[in-house]
């Protein structure tokens, strides 16, 4: 129990109510104070204190003022003997509790294994859940040390069952693929250790060393553990190769049903830091569980990383093009100030002397150089500026970044739950269908989403008009616009990616049992019900015998 308590906390948790004072009526002196402390401690903790010093001094003082006994009398309260045993029994009876038995402990452990440990792994949270269960069952909690041993035993049982259940869900093909992934990594690690130190031997291999076929070019466990590098095309291609390697393992989608991500991360982290030889030393069930957790979570992380890279690259293409064109224009002109005043002086001079030459009327109030700068500034804001930006974006995309598009569309599965954004999904499929085609324009028979995909400022560069008035959609320009639209929709999660975590289906954000456990989740978030729901619940309590269907 914590030692420091604020005044508000003391009032909330340690104030004696009418029922408590009824139990104190026939007690005086140290017995009265000792009983009050046992009673309130049990109400809060679900158990009795193990020794006198477990109760904070500020709590003793606060209770002593309520029962009218000096706080020093607490030290005279007998901690052993018939009196305290009688007080404990009286408190249990008054609160409808009983002492827990071995059978109760086993039942609590089974509940932890099936209901809590798949969702929680932190010791403090497990302890809180155990105390809450004992309180619901009206059982006196065991001593803290015994409770710790029970929780650790339950955690061990859970892990053993978890390993065996995971192994049972893995097909033979997946088991063999995971074992091969680890064996290849062990061979690679051996080669890395001896390579360079045994000159003259082929590739640094000893006669009895494992043969790692194409290990230098294949994606190994070591590569899967590594984080992505700096944002760029090369990094994206490397991450795609990792994701394909994990998918080749053919792990079932339901290999970890009902397992919270934070719990699964514990086993993933173990697989990330242990040496391959240490992993090999574990039992098969434990070893393959570690590797499966690593691969499942790395697949989600890599998918999220690929989406992040896509967002950054598309943004970089756009921003770099605009900065480059802006710099070119800035090198040619300076921004002209007070254009309204210039226009006024020109208009006044022209109206006052309409028949005289421009050079004699206009240039005296606005020099030729100044007017040329105004023209350049206008051109910079005109479609010519946008055209130059688009040309640079197109060149950057087609000459470098377009290499990522075929692989990206193959490896990522984009989805949307909103009908308003289906055109972007159709545009992705269209680009995917023709991404390897040599055609410059999409065929006329294709239905091509334009309005929802191509921004108005780029439309003239995407939809080209022939001399006869026929419209054709430039495929390369359309791909650039599709990536821009995709970036915006993914950022706001209107489009989500299958197999991702941060960019997952928004419908999966709520727990699957939210509707059934709404009260519990609101309490955990420390949020009150929405006003409408609170009103309905209040009305139902007020009209207990009425027809509730109208509420």
HELIX and SHEET records of a PDB file:
HELIX    1   1 UNK A    7  UNK A   14  1                                   8    
HELIX    2   2 UNK A   18  UNK A   23  1                                   6    
HELIX    3   3 UNK A   29  UNK A   45  1                                  17    
HELIX    4   4 UNK A   52  UNK A   54  5                                   3    
HELIX    5   5 UNK A   57  UNK A   67  1                                  11    
HELIX    6   6 UNK A   71  UNK A   76  5                                   6    
HELIX    7   7 UNK A   82  UNK A   95  1                                  14    
HELIX    8   8 UNK A  102  UNK A  111  1                                  10    
HELIX    9   9 UNK A  112  UNK A  116  3                                   5    
HELIX   10  10 UNK A  123  UNK A  136  1                                  14    
HELIX   11  11 UNK A  144  UNK A  169  1                                  26    
HELIX   12  12 UNK A  172  UNK A  194  1                                  23    
HELIX   13  13 UNK A  202  UNK A  204  5                                   3    
HELIX   14  14 UNK A  221  UNK A  225  1                                   5    
HELIX   15  15 UNK A  233  UNK A  247  1                                  15    
HELIX   16  16 UNK A  261  UNK A  273  1                                  13    
HELIX   17  17 UNK A  276  UNK A  281  1                                   6    
HELIX   18  18 UNK A  284  UNK A  332  1                                  49    
HELIX   19  19 UNK A  339  UNK A  352  1                                  14    
HELIX   20  20 UNK A  358  UNK A  361  1                                   4    
HELIX   21  21 UNK A  368  UNK A  380  1                                  13    
HELIX   22  22 UNK A  383  UNK A  396  1                                  14    
HELIX   23  23 UNK A  397  UNK A  401  3                                   5    
HELIX   24  24 UNK A  403  UNK A  411  1                                   9    
HELIX   25  25 UNK A  419  UNK A  421  5                                   3    
HELIX   26  26 UNK A  422  UNK A  434  1                                  13    
HELIX   27  27 UNK A  456  UNK A  458  5                                   3    
HELIX   28  28 UNK A  459  UNK A  462  1                                   4    
HELIX   29  29 UNK A  475  UNK A  491  1                                  17    
HELIX   30  30 UNK A  506  UNK A  508  5                                   3    
HELIX   31  31 UNK A  518  UNK A  524  1                                   7    
HELIX   32  32 UNK A  531  UNK A  542  1                                  12    
HELIX   33  33 UNK A  548  UNK A  550  5                                   3    
SHEET    1   A 2 UNK A  98  UNK A  99  0                                        
SHEET    2   A 2 UNK A 139  UNK A 140  1                                        
SHEET    1   B 2 UNK A 414  UNK A 415  0                                        
SHEET    2   B 2 UNK A 496  UNK A 497 -1                                        
SHEET    1   C 2 UNK A 463  UNK A 465  0                                        
SHEET    2   C 2 UNK A 471  UNK A 473 -1                                        
END                                                                             
